[in-house]
């Protein structure tokens, strides 16, 4: 048996063995072409980029959850996949022109500089009419993507956030850009239609009365885990999409991994009664079928036992999102 050359990645799913590299030995996501500068984006429909960032720690081990490593780890896990999804009869890499736009430059000791980098990279993508598929990192950076979207759309923007927590605190330990504050920051952005913000999958005692009341004050819709069980997942999802699109010129989708039940997401927080893997894949597909302007997946913790499964699920979520995007554009 001959050994695999050091500069090559084993043959996977019918693709070339030599995949483009983002840096070092890290291949691009799904082996798509690499874009290094904004001008490279002109010929693509979708730009995938990572935000290797974890800001203020709000729970658990003070060493953090290492979610800043996720973009790198996702690319490594995605190297084994092709673009074809037989259950949907679509190859996302044939139906869309997809590029990997690398990672946002983060500054470990500067939250403002890091968030500005997220805003700048998002602006480069939106100004060229591409769809950003973004992998985090923690949830603190999503407002910067939506800020860039609002400035590009120059109209009203809605949001569907899949999460077990409201994530709408005003601040955490004096920091307004902590991972538990993004919806509060999003509500402050000119152009965001707060009555078209939907919290989907809210549940459990790690929420506060403040967050629930704040959602009511700004007119946001809260769909709890109990609502989903009573209404049925399909009806609840259709309601979320309708509200996010109602009276808006664009909407954005953000999935925190803790929206998923830990039985299917061992690399996320231990918040039971969440979505199944089938439901979250369906959510990714159906929301993107409805034509959002961007999508992110955040808060996977590689240090937790079983996190590799969560990484693979996140890769699948991105692929289902691209499948829905392609089908939606095809009418």
N, C-alpha and C positions, 0 to 999 in steps of 0.2 A: 504494500500500500504506500502510495506516495503521500508526502505531507502537504498540507495546504500552505502556499506561500504566505509570508507574513503580511504582505500588502493586499491579500485577497480575503474575501469572506465566502464561506461555503455556499454552494448553489442552493438557492431558495426559491421555490414556487415559480420556476420557469423564467427567472430573471437572469441578467448578466451576473457573473460572479464578482466582478469588480464594481463595487458601489462607491458613489461619491462620498467624500468624507467632510463632515462639518469641521472637525479638528481632531488631531491625534488619530486614534483608532476608532473614533465615533462616526458611524455612517450617517447619511442623511435619513430622514424619516421615510420608511418604505422604499428607500433607494431612489427617491426622486431627485431631479437635478438641483444643484446648490446655487443659490443666488447670494452674492456677496455685497452688492451695492444696489441702491434703489433702481438704477437704470436696468438692472438685470430682470426686474419684475415685469417689464412691459409685455412680455409674451405669455404671461400665465393668468390663470383664473383664481388660484388659491395660493396663499402664502402661509406656510406653517412656520411658526417660530416659538422658541421657548423663553420662559422667564425664570431663570435659575435663582430664585429669591425666596428667602424666608425672613420676614421682618420680626417685630416683637413677638416673643413667645407668650402665649396666653393660657397655656395649660401644660401640665405634666412635667416631664423631665426638662430641667433648665438647659440641657445641651441642645434641645430642639428636636425636631422630627426629621430633619434632613430633606425636606421636600424641595430644597434648592437643587438636589441631585436628580430630580425626576426627569427633566428634559433629556439629559444624557442617557439615563437608564431606559427611557421609553424608546429612544432611537435604537439602542442596542437590541431591545426585545422585538421591535418592529422589523428588524433585519430579516427575520424568518418568514415574513408574510409577503404575499403578492397582493394585487388590488381587487381580485375577483371575489364576490360574495354570492355564492350559488343560491342562498335562500332569498336573495333580492334580485337575482339574475342581472347583476351589473358589475362592471369592472371600473372602480373609481379612478384608476390611473389611465384608463382609456377614454372615459367620458369627461374628465376634467384635466386641465393643464395645471399640474401641481408642482410647486417648488418649495424647498426647505430654505428659509431665510435666516437660518442660524439662531443664535440666542441674543437676547437683549444684554447689553453691557450693564452689569450690576456693580454697585459699589457697597461693599459689605458694611461700612460704617456710616453710610449716608442714605437715609430713606428718600429725601428729596431728589438727589441725583439719580437714584435708581428709578424712581417713578417717572422722572422726566425722560429717561431713556426708553421706558415703556411707551410713553406718549409719543415720542419722536418716531419710534419704529412703527407704531400703529398708524401714525399720520402718513408715513411713507407708503404703507400698504393701502390705506383707504383712498389717498389722493390718486392712486393708479387704478382704482376701481376693482381691487382684488378682495377676496373674502379671506379674512384672517382666521386660521385655526391655531389657537394658542394653548400651550401646555405650561402650567406652573409647577412649582412655586405655590406660594400661599395666595389667599384671596384678596390681598391688599391692593393688587395692581389693576384689577378689573375696572375701577373708575377711570383710570387713565386711557384705557382703550375706548370706553364709552365717550369720554371727553373728546377724543380725536374723531370718533364717529359723528358726534353731534356737530362738530365744526365742519366736517366734510359734507354732511347731509344738509345742514342749515334748515332743519325742520324738527318735528317732534319725534322723539325716540322712546321706545318701550323696552322692557326687560323681562325675561323669564329667568329667575334664579332658582335652580334646583339645589336644595340645601336642607339640612335638618335644623339649622339655626337661622335666626332672623338676620344676623350679621349687620345690624343697623344701629349699633351703639354710637354715641357721639364721640367717645374716646375710650381708650383703655390705658390705664396707668399714665394718663397725660398725653398719650399718643393718638392723634386723630386718624392716622393711617394704618392702624393695626388691622389684623386679619378679621376682626369681629366688627369692623366699622364700614365696609365698602358701600353698603346700600345707603347709609347716611350721606356719604360723600357723593354718591351717584345722584341722590335726590337734590343736591345743591348745584348740579351742573345745568347751566342754561340749555334749554332744548329737551331735557328729559321730561317726559309727561309722567308725573308721579302716579297718576291714576291708572297708568298702563304698566306699572311695576307689579310683577306677580312673584310671590314667594311660594315655591312648590315643594311639598314634602316636610313641612315644619312639624317638629315633634320633640318631646322630651324635656327634662328638667334642666338642661343647660341653656334654656331660653329664659328671658326675663320679662316681667310685666312691662317694663319700659319699652322694650323692643316691639312688643305686641301693640302697645298704645301708639308708638311712633308710626307704625305701619298704617294704623287707622287714621291718624292725623293727616298723613300725606295722601290718603286715598288709595294706598296700595291694597292689593288683594292677597290674602293669606289662604292658601290651600294646604290644610294640615294632612298628616298621614291618615287620620280618621276620616277626613273628608274624602280622601282618595278611595278608602275602603267602602264608604257608604255610596258615593257617586259611581264608583267603578273607575279604574285607571284611565280608560279611553275617554270617558266623558270629562274627567278632571283635566286631562291633557288638552282636549279640544277647548275647554273653557279658558285655560291659561293662554293658549295661542290666540284665541279670539280677543281677549282683553289686551294682550301685548300689542296686537295689530290695530286695535280700534282707535281711530283718530291719530295714528302715528304715520310718519313717513319711513320709518325703519324700526327694527327691533333687534335686540341682541340676546344671546343665550349664554348662560354661565352655569356650569355643573360643578358643584363641590362634591367630592367623592363621598362625603358623609350623608348625601341624599340616599345612598345605597345602603341596604342592610349589611351589617358586618359579616353575615354569613356568606355574602357574595363579594365583600370588599374587606378582606382582612387587613389591608394596608390603610384603612381609614379609622376614624374614631369609633369607639364601641357604642354607637347609638342604635338600638334595635328598632324594629318595626319600619324599616326603610324599604326602598324600591328593590325589586329583584333585578338580576342582571338582564333578563329579557325586557323588563319595563324600562330600564335606563337606556338600553340600546334602541328600543322603540321610541323613547323620548328624543334621543339624538336624531333619529331618522325623521320622525314626524315634525319636529320643530324646524328642521332644516328644509323639509319639503315645503314648509310654509314661507320660506324665503327670508330668513334673517340676514343681517349684514355682517355678522361675526359670531364666533363661538369660542369659549374657553373651557378647559378642564383643569381643576385645581385640587390641592390638598390631598395628595397621596403621600404616605409616610413610609419611606423605604426601610426604616429601622424596625418596623413592626413585623412580627412573624407572619409569613404568608403574603407579604407585600408584592411578591413577584406576580401573583395572580391579579392583584389590583392594577399593576402596570399593564398586563396584557389586556385586561378589561378596558383600560383607558385607550389603548391602541384601537381596539374594536370600536369604542365609542366614537373616536375620530373618524374611522372608516364609515361607520353608519351615518355620521353627520354629512360626510362628503357624498355618500350615496343619495341621501335625501336632497342635498343641495343640487346635485346633478338632475335628479328626477323632477324637482321643482322647476328648474330652468327649462327642462324639456316639455313642461306643461303637463 
